[in-house]
Amino acid sequence: MTSSAVNLLAISTAKALGVSDNITFGNWLLLGVVPSLVSFIVIPLVIYLVCPPDIKEMDNVNEIMDKKLKELGKVKKSEKIMIFVFTVVVVFGSWIKLDSTSVAVLGLIIIVSTGVVSLEGIHSLWRSPRKCIFCSWIC
């Protein structure tokens, strides 16, 4: 089984209902493949039927993308630093076996100290009521 609390609840409910077999990860995976594959096919179709897209064909996608890329310009120094920090934090976090909170704080310290993100930008998140609720929900 995976580490989801719902799965543990399902196991305890199954045992309370009289299932005596031990539910292993292999059994869980085998039983979950068919519903997952059906969901992968059915859910996008239902969404397409309920909320059809406004644009169904685009002939000039390459031209639009080239225009948008020119508007963005070259990759900025701060973006390069962010890519580097993200890569380093992910690689070293998994290599050194740090927990995810330590890795996130380490990444935040690096991007704040290099000037990619300012402390004012972080503080502004907590000033807006909607963002404050969202940020506290994530934490």
C-alpha positions in Angstrom: 0.0 0.0 0.0 1.0 3.6 -0.4 1.4 6.0 2.5 -2.0 7.6 2.0 -4.2 7.8 5.0 -7.2 6.9 3.0 -5.5 3.6 2.0 -4.9 2.8 5.6 -8.5 3.5 6.4 -9.6 1.2 3.6 -7.4 -1.6 4.9 -8.8 -1.3 8.4 -12.4 -1.1 7.0 -11.7 -4.2 4.9 -10.4 -6.1 7.9 -13.4 -5.0 10.0 -15.7 -6.4 7.2 -14.0 -9.8 7.4 -11.2 -9.6 4.7 -8.5 -11.9 6.1 -6.0 -11.6 3.3 -3.1 -9.2 3.7 -3.4 -6.4 1.2 0.1 -5.9 -0.3 1.3 -3.2 -2.6 1.2 -5.6 -5.5 -2.5 -6.5 -4.8 -3.3 -2.8 -4.4 -1.6 -2.0 -7.7 -3.2 -4.9 -9.6 -6.7 -3.9 -8.4 -6.1 -0.2 -9.1 -4.8 -0.5 -12.7 -8.2 -1.0 -14.4 -10.0 1.9 -12.6 -7.1 4.1 -13.2 -6.9 3.4 -17.0 -10.7 3.8 -17.3 -10.4 7.2 -15.5 -7.5 8.3 -17.7 -9.8 7.8 -20.7 -13.2 8.8 -19.4 -12.4 11.9 -17.3 -10.9 13.9 -20.2 -13.8 13.0 -22.4 -16.3 14.1 -19.8 -14.5 17.4 -19.3 -14.4 17.9 -23.1 -18.1 17.3 -23.3 -19.0 19.4 -20.2 -16.6 22.3 -20.9 -15.8 22.2 -24.7 -12.8 24.4 -25.7 -13.4 27.7 -27.5 -10.6 27.1 -29.9 -10.5 23.6 -31.5 -8.0 24.3 -34.3 -4.9 26.4 -34.6 -3.0 26.5 -37.9 -0.4 29.1 -36.9 0.9 27.7 -33.6 4.6 28.0 -34.6 4.1 31.7 -35.5 2.3 32.4 -32.2 5.0 30.6 -30.1 7.8 32.4 -31.9 6.2 35.8 -31.3 5.7 35.0 -27.6 9.3 33.8 -27.2 10.5 37.0 -28.8 8.4 39.0 -26.3 9.9 37.1 -23.4 13.5 37.8 -24.6 16.6 36.0 -23.5 16.7 34.0 -20.2 17.4 36.5 -17.4 20.2 36.1 -14.8 17.6 35.6 -12.0 16.0 32.8 -14.0 19.3 31.1 -14.6 20.0 31.3 -10.9 16.6 29.9 -10.1 17.1 26.9 -12.4 20.5 26.3 -10.9 19.3 26.5 -7.3 16.3 24.3 -8.0 18.6 21.7 -9.6 21.2 21.8 -6.9 18.6 21.7 -4.1 16.7 18.7 -5.6 19.9 16.8 -6.4 21.7 17.4 -3.1 18.5 17.1 -1.1 17.9 13.6 -2.4 21.7 12.7 -2.3 22.2 13.9 1.3 18.8 12.5 2.3 17.4 15.8 3.7 13.7 16.0 4.5 11.6 18.1 2.2 11.1 21.0 4.7 14.9 21.5 5.1 15.4 21.4 1.3 12.6 24.0 0.8 14.1 26.3 3.5 17.6 25.9 2.1 16.3 26.8 -1.4 14.4 29.8 0.0 17.6 31.0 1.8 19.6 30.7 -1.4 17.1 32.5 -3.7 16.6 35.3 -1.1 20.4 35.7 -0.5 21.1 35.9 -4.3 18.3 38.4 -4.9 16.1 36.3 -7.1 13.3 36.9 -4.6 13.2 39.8 -2.2 12.0 39.7 1.3 9.5 42.4 0.4 8.0 40.0 -2.2 7.6 37.3 0.5 6.1 39.7 3.0 3.6 41.0 0.3 2.2 37.5 0.1 1.0 37.8 3.7 -0.5 41.2 3.3 -3.2 40.1 0.9 -6.1 38.2 2.6 -6.6 35.8 -0.2 -2.9 35.0 -0.6 -2.6 34.7 3.2 -5.3 32.1 3.3 -3.7 30.3 0.4 -0.3 30.4 1.9 -1.5 29.2 5.3 -3.4 26.4 3.6 -0.2 25.2 1.8 1.8 25.3 5.1 
